Amino acid sequence: MIMNMYTKTEYRRKGIAMKTLDLLVQEAKQRGIKKISLEATKIGRPLYEKYGFIPVKDEMVYPL
């Protein structure tokens, strides 16, 4: 589970969160993790959907 990912306002829209998320997902794949879940705010949700996370009830899931 990814928890508490946050980008300060002045650094948003620069690709930092997407790169960080990609590093986390790639590390999970290397470790053989089969699913990543997270809770997303309204602000964060578009980023996770763009990456491929799927909304499921109260969280979002990325199937590896």
N, C-alpha and C positions, 0 to 999 in steps of 0.2 A: 504494500500500500504506500502510495506517495502521499505525504502529509505536509501541509504548510508551505507550499511553493508560493513565493511572493516576489514581485518585481517592483522596485520603487518607481513611482510615477514618472520621474524624469528619465528613466531607462527603458520604459515600455516602447513597443513598436520598433525595436532595434534588433529583434531576433534572439535576444538573450534567453528568454523563457523557452523558446522553441529549441534552441541549442541545448539548454540544460535538460529539458524533457527528453530530447533525443539521446543524450549521454546516459540518462537514467534507464531508458528503455533498452539501449544497447548493452548496458551492464547486466540488466536483468536477463536478457537473452543469453549472454555468455555464461551466466550462472544456472541456466536451465529453468528459470522461473517461467511458469506457464500462463500466468494472468497477472495483470497489474490493475489495481483499482484506486480510485481517489474520489474525494468529494470536491465538486467544483462550484465556485461562486459564479454569479452571472457574468462577471468580467472575465473570468478564466475559461468558462465553458467553450467559447468559440475557438480558442487555442487548442484545447484538447480534442474537440470535434475535428478540427483541421488535421490534427495528427493521426486521427483514426480511432479515438476512444468512442465507445458506444454508450449512450445514456441507458442506465438500468436502475429503475426505481429511484433511490436517493443517492446514487453514486454513478460514476462512469467507469467503464471497464475497457481495457485494451487486451484483446486476446493475442497471446504469443503463440 
